[in-house]
């Protein structure tokens, strides 16, 4: 009993400790500029400045930034999960010469810093004439989906009995049908987990849009926050309000899919 109380106490303390930066962000977003720099710090704003969110939304073309980010995130996430699940299915279910070597080679790409390939990839997209378009941020997701996503899904596919594949084959299903109608529905927790990872990665991505996008009307929210900081850096209440607008979708998505997220992490790799 005492041990359980101690564990819960540590968890509560840790939760409060890690929540302090977020609570400070919310508090600052609802203050006046004078209250932000008040000494001693004033945690509870009075009066609450809800108009800070309206100003943050209208000072720069934030609606355009949000729509651009949604477009990139949705298509890139869909492409990543689709292609990664197909590749993971191949590694989990098929036997072919050099499979293990190819799998380890794929995993080794996780240790390759993105800065190493940044310039060659940029030159490739420039030769294709696709700079200042969404293509460099979306198209790569349809070709493999990334080593981490493939590994996570492959480990989950290995936990699904092969007898289900054999039963589907007896009914006349081909490998693609088995992947689509048998494995993917059973792998829902892992798919939701990888979707969350992919969504957050693309939603928060800063370096890619910074490199490939040049027009204001094509900027994403991450670039918009940087522009906001350059223009209104001394007005921290507006900057924090804009930051909350940026992170709100990820918070909502996490709480909606939390049950599947925990289940996917718990079961992935369980053999």
Beta strands, then each sheet from edge to edge (+ up, - down):
end
